[in-house]
Amino acid sequence: MRRSTVSVWVIGLCALAAPLAAAADQLCRVETGFYDTLRLTNLTSGEPPSEAVVGRRPVRVALSPDGQRAYVSASAGVLVVDLSSLSVVDTLTDSAQVIALAVGPDGVLHVVGRTGDALSVQSYDPDTLAPHAAVPLPFGTYDIRQLAVADRGRWLFVQAYDGEQVIYAIDLARRTIAAAQTPPLVWHKSALLVASPTAPVAYVLQAEERGAFDGALWAIPASGAPHRLAVPIVTGGGLTLSPDGRRLYVAWQAVVDGDRPTLVIDTAREQVVGELPSGTIVGFEKAGCVLISGARVVRRACPGDESSTQVDVTSLTPRRVTANVRDGVVPTVWTDGSCAAPPLLCPDDGACLEISGGSGKPGETVSVSVRLHRYGRTVTALQADLFTANAVPFGLAGPDGRRVQCTVNPAIDKPQSAWACLEPGASGCVSVRSTVISFLDADPIDDGAELFTCAVPIPADTPPGAYRLSCATAGASDPDGFPIPLGCDEATIEVQPADVGSSPQVGSGGAGGCQVAARASGGGIALLLAVPLLALLRRRRVL
């Protein structure tokens, strides 16, 4: 095994930024960000997500159950990230290409990697990171989709494709493939895989068609034939198991309190036994309640509830809440680290979003704006998540009350720009995903152009003070669809006393004194829509 040790230094702190103090027992959600970062959300603090640079184009992440490490599949192998220091402390490079990874309850890391034309499963000791004997996968297997650890770490289920979708059940003690199950899944459709923590069985959810068509939920035992559960399944966007394996949660959507509830299935009886308000499950409580979160606000969803309720995060403890560390997409874990990184600001070789805040009194509406500084790069589309304090959320409007009150600048000619509320607050939206794009052309955006403005109505009971307005998970693309590093600064919304102050002023909050600073950068994930569309538009112009 070849290993290299890397130290990561995050630079570019604002002069006025307060130091980040480590705190014990933080409920931390970890996911990969754009380009070279991990996105960290401290759910016990309620603060907006932050990003830590790890480099090497991270793709997937899995967490150790003790909250000490994050394992990140990247272009250089598997990065071992210490969650206290947020630094890369080791790199596992046994395979030329890492395809999927998962961590068992015993802390053992399982990786599927490719060396040449051969695929194999490699496992690593949690203490020494020494490799166990590899398990070769059958020749002809060329698309590994997901991994899931079952039965207290005794079994590993591997969802693969070898001409049809197949689920391999690997006996980890014997290091052999015990079964190759082939449920009648649609080969070209994605599926979700989870495995029971207490039994040698996995579950696969797949939609027969996209949209609101019936889906299929299959039980895949390590021995015996797979069978379809006779439960009404609408094509789902999430599949989660309770820590004891007794409840299976099938979510139609990750939207908090959406119009389609989460189904609760008893795995012993294989029957639907209830419904929960929708949302991404980040933790489990007693009495069948779960904790859900859209972006950073934690809410409780219990059987029989029509909608979730916001949780006092100071009441969350590891004794009361079991983190959903087994989630294969966005895992959550209790950690002694701070689960927060210093602001990254703007990359030295990329573009920058300047956020301008404002000031006003309770009952008034403040207009905040976002401006692009290209710094020599050609930007034609971009995406970024914006976050406000719970006390001063973005305004919502429209017939359903869910349309974010943001407006694109018509001068930049990006008419397909859109905003989605990732997380509603008490009187508006506290987390907004903004996308600036045109489907009709790939013309670059002018340097210094104002991209859009958003309305922030200040609630009448808002105390005076400065409220943070921040940005994370920003990415851009050029006219050919190639990714460009994109950073953000921060601003504030100044709330003045109700009986003192002036009319709202756009931009008076400023950017908080942050300046452009160096940041590690690289390639990474391009915009979901921008890259293929811009590449097509470019091709059409050439033709």
N, C-alpha and C positions, 0 to 999 in steps of 0.2 A: 504494500500500500504506500502510495506517495502522499505526503502531506506538506502543506506549506502554511506558515503562520503569518497572518496579515493584521496589521493594526490600522484602524480607520480613524482618521481625525476629521471631525466636523468643524469647519471654520465658517466665519461670516456671522458672528454674533452681533446684534445691535449693541451700541455702547450703553444703552439704557436697559437692556434686557436683564431681568432678574435671574439669578442662578436657580437651577432646577434641583430641588432637594429630593433625595431618594426617600421613599415612603414604603412601609411594609404593607403587604396584603392589598395590592392593587389588582383590580380585575382588568386585564389587558387584552385587547383584541388586536391581532397582528395579521396583516395582509401585505402583499406586494404592491408597491406604488408604481408610478411611471419611471422608466429608465433604470435607475440604479439605487432605488430606495425601498425601505420597508415603511409601511404606514402603520403607526401605533395610535390606538385610541384607548385612553385611560377612562374606563366606564365608571370608575368610582370617583373621579374628579369632575366629570361633566365638561371638561375642557375640549376644545376642538382637536382633531387628530394632528399629530406631528409626524415628520418623516426623518428617518435616520439613513444616512448613506452607507450602503454595503458594497456597492459596485457590482460589476460583472453581470449585469442584466438579469436580475432575479425574476423567477417565473412562478414558483410555487413555494409554499411554506408549511412546515409542520412544527409543533411545539412539544417540548418535553413536559411530561405531566407535573414535574416539580417546579415549572416556571423559570428554570434557569437558562434554557437554551431555545433558540429558534434554529431550525434546519431549513436552509433555503436552497432550492435547486437553481443553478445559475449556469452561465456559459462556461465557467471554469470548474464545475463539479458541484459538490454540496458545500455551501458555506455554513460554518458553525458560528452562530452569533450569540454572544453572551448578552442576556437581556438586562443585566445590571449596568454594564458599561456601554452597551449598544455597539460593540466592536466585534469584528470578525476575528475569532481566536484560532480557527483551524479551517482547513479546506481539504475535503475528501475527494480525491481524483482517481478513484479506481476505474471509472468508466469514462470513455471519451465523451459520452452524452448521457446526462441524467434526464430521465423521462418522467418519473413519478416517485413520490416518497410518502411514507407514513411512519408514525411512532406508536408503539404499543404501550399498554399500561405499565409495563415493566421498564419503560424508557428506552427500549431497543429501537434503533432506527432501521427502517427497511427501505431500500432504494432499488428501483429498477433502472438499469443503465444499459447502454449499448456500446459495445466495442466492436468495430467493424460491422459485420452483419449479425452478430450474436447478441441476444438479449439474455440477461440473467438478473436474479434477485440477490442483492447483497445486503447483509445485516451487520450492524455495528454495535459493539458493547457500549452501554451508556456511560461507563466510567472511564474506560481506556480508549474508546473509539476503535478498538481492534476489530477487524472484520471476521465474521463467521464464514463457514464454507458457503460458497455461492450456489444458488439453485438455477441451473440453465433452464430457460424456457424453450418450448419446442421450436424447431426450425420452421420458418414461415410466419411466425408471430412478428408483426412489424408495427403495431399500433397499440401501445399501452395507454389506457384511458384513466384508470383510477386504481388505488390500493385501499384496502381496509383491513384492520387487524381485528380478530375475533377471539372469543373464548379465553379471556385473560391472557392474551398474548400467545396462545398456542397455535393459532391458524392465521394465515394471510390469504385474503382473497384478492385476485388480480383480474381486473376487467381488461380484456385484450381483444384484438381482432386478427384473425388469420384466414380471412375469406368470409367469415361470419363472426358475430360477436360470441365470445367465449369467456367464461369465468373460471379461472384456475383456482383450486383450493389447495394451498400448500401447507403441509404438516411441518411446522417450524422446528419441532424437536428432531424429526427424521431428515429434515432438509430435502424433502421430496414432494413432487406434485401428486396428491392423492386422488384428485378428480379434475376433469375438465368438463364443466357443465355448459350446455348450449341451449339456454331458453330461447324461444322464438322471438328474439328482439329484432327490430328493424335495424339493419346493419349500418345505415348511413345516418341514423338519428342518435343524438347524444342521450346518455342515461346517467342517472345518479346512483351511486353505490354506497351503502353503509353496511357494517357488520355488527352483530350482537356482541356486546362486551362479555357476556356470560355463557354463550352457546356457540357451537360451530356452524353458524348459519349467517348468510348475508342476504340483503334485500336490494333489489334493483328496481328503480322507477324510470319508466320511459313513456314519452308521449308518442302515440301512433302517428299523429300529425301535429303540426304547429297550430297554435291558437286554441280556442275553446273546444277541443275534441277530447274524447275519452282517452285516458292513458291506461297503462298496465303496471301493476306492482307484483313483482315476483319474489318468492322466497327461494334462496339458493343454498341448500344444505351442503356440508362437506362430503356427506355420503347420502345416497338416495337421489331420487329424481327431483328437479326443480318443479315448482307448481305456482300457478297464478292465484293470488289472493282474491277471493270473491267479495271485493269491497268496491264501492263506487269511487273511482279515481278520475278526477279532472286533471289534465296535464299539469304537472306541478313544477315549481321552481325551487323546492327545497325538500330534503329528506334527512331526518334526524332521529336518533334513538336516545331514549332516556338512559342514564348511567347504569340502571339495573337491567336494561334490555327488555322491560315489560311493555313499554309504550313506544310506538313508532309514530312520528309526526310528519305528515305530508302537507307541505305548504304550497299553495298556488302561487303566492307572490311574497316578496320580501318587504313590501310596503306595509308600514305600521297601520293596523286597523283598516286594511283594505276591504274591498267589497266581497272577497272570497275568504272564508275562514280557513284555519289550519285544521286538518282532520287528525284525530287522535285514534290510533288503532291499537287494540290489545293484541300483542304478538302471540300469546298462548291460544286465544280463541280465534284470532285472525278476523276480528270484527271491529267496526267503527264503534267506539264507545263515547265519543264526544267531539266537541269542536272548541277551538280557541281563537281569539282575535289573531289576525295574521301579523307576521313580522319575523325577522331573523332571530332565531333562538340563541342566546348567549349564555344562559345558565338555567339551572333547574332548582326548584324549591320543593318543599313538602306539599302534600295535599294536591298533587297534580298540577301545581302552578309552574309556569316557566317565566323567565325574564327574556324580553325581546328588546331589540334596539335597531333603529334605522341607521343612525350615524354615530351618535354619542350619548343620547338621552336613553336611560334605562327605564323600561316600563314592565309592569307585571300583567300577565295574562293567565287567568284561571278558568277552569271549566265552568261554563254557564255565563261567562262575561260576554256582553255585547261589544265592549271596547276595552282596551287596556287602560291601566292607570299608571301615572308616573310614580317612580319609586324614589324615596329619600335615599340617596346613594350612601349617606353616612351609616345607614343601617345594614349595608351589605358586608358580610364577612364570609370567609371560607367555610365556617361551620354551618351557615345558613344557606349558602348557595354553592352548588357544584357547577364549575365552569364547563362549558361545552368545548373542551379541548380536542375532542375527536372530530370536530367538523373538518371536512376535507377541503374546504374553500377558504373560510375565514374563521380560524380557530380562536378560542378565548381561553385564557389561563390566569390563575392567581399567581402573582409574582412579587418578589421583594424589590424588584427594580422600580424605577419611577414611571416606566411606560410613557416616557415623554422625551423628546429630543429638542435641542436648541433650534431656533428658526434657521432654515436653510438659505433663505433669501434667494437671490438671483444668481444663476451660474455664470461663470466668467466667459463661457463659450456659447451661451444660449441667449434666449430672449427673456423679458421680464414683464410681469403685469404690475402696474402701479394702481393700488387701490386708494381712492380718495374718500375719506369719511365726511362727516358733517356734524352740525350741532343744532339743537332745537329744544323746545320745552315739551313737557308731557301734553299730549293731544295734538301735536304738530307732526308733520311728515317730513322726514329728511331724505334727500336724494343722494345716494352714493354712486360712484362711477368707477369704471375699470378702464385703464388705458394701457396700450401696448408699446413697449420700447424694444425694438428689434435687435439693437446692438450688432448690426451687420448681417443678421440672419434674415432669410426670406420666409415669412410666415403667411400661410394662406388659410389655416384653420387651427382651432385650439379648443381645449377643454380644461376646466378647473372647477374645483369645489369651493364654495364660499361659505363661511361660518360666521354667525353673529351670536352675541350673548342671548341667553333665554329671555332677558328682560326687554330686548329690542329686536324682535324677529323681523325678517322680511315680510312685506305685505302679501296677502293672498286675495285673489278675486276670482271672477268667473262664475258660471252657473252652479258649479259644484263646490266653489270656494277653495279650489286647490291650485289655481293658476297663479304662478309667482309673478308679482308685479315688476317685471323687468322689461326693458325695451332696447332693442338693438339700434345703434346709430345708423340711420339710412345711408350716410355718406360712405360707409365701408362696403356697402353692397353685399351683405351676407344675409339674405332674407330668410334662410332656413335656420337661423340661430334659434336656440330653444333653451328653456330653463325648466328643471324638474325639482320639485321639493323632495329631498331625501328624507327629511324628518320634520314633521309639524311640531310646533310649540303650542303654548297655551292660547296665543292670539295671532299666530302667523307661522312662518317657516324659519327654523334655525339653521338648516343645512340645505344649500341649493347647489345643484350641479348645472353649470353653464356650458353650453356648446356654441361656439361661433363658427359658422360654416355656410357655404353656398353649394347647392347641388348643381348649379348651372355653369359655374366657371371655377377656375383655380387661380384667380388673380390674387396677388399678395396684398396684405394689409399695409397701409402706409405707416411708417415709423412715427410714433407719438400719437397715433389716432385713438380717439375715445371709442371703445368697443360698445359699451352699453351702460345703462343706468338702471338702478333698482330703487324702489320706494321702500322706506323703512318707517312705518307709522309708529310713533312713540306712544305706548299705552299711557293712560292718564295716571296710573299709580306707579310709574317708574321713578325710583329714587334718583336724585342727581348724581352724576358721576361720569367717568369715561368707560365706555364699553368696547371691548375688543372686536375688531372686524378682521378676519384672517382668511387665508387661502391655503389649500393643500391639494395634492395629487393633480398637479398641472402638467399638461403636455401639449405639444404643438406639432404641426407637420408642414413641410414645404410643398411647393406645387407638384412635385413628383411623388408625394405621399411618404417621404422619408421623415422619421421622427426628429424633432429638434428639442433640446433641453429647454425647459420653461420654468422660471421661478416666479415667486410672488413676494411682495412686501406686505406689510400690515398697516392698518389704520385704526382709528377709534371713532365711535359715535359719542359725542359729548351731549349729555342730557343736563340742561340747566334747570335751576329751581323754577317752579311753576310761576312764581310771582316776579322773577327777575330774568332778564335775557333778551335776546333779539330774535329776529326771524331766522328760520333755518338757513344755514350757509353750506353750500356744497363744497366739500374739500377742506373745511377748516380743521378737521381732525388730523389731516396729514397722513403720512405713512409711518409715524412713530419713530422717525430718525434712522431707519434702516437704509443702508446704502448697498450698492451692488458689491458682492463679495465673491471670492473664489469658491467653487464647489466641485467635488468630484463628479464626473459626468460620463455618460456612455450612451449606447444605444438603448433599446428597450421596447416597451409596448407602444405602438402607435395608436392614434385615435381610432376607435372602433369603426366609425363611419368614414372618417376623413381619408384614411389611407387608401382603401380600395376605390373610393369615389374619385379622389384626386388623381390616382394613377390612371383610372379610366378616362377622366377628362383630359389629362395630359396626352394620352394615346390618341384620343379623338382629334386633338388639335394637330398632332403630328401627321395623322392620316389625311 
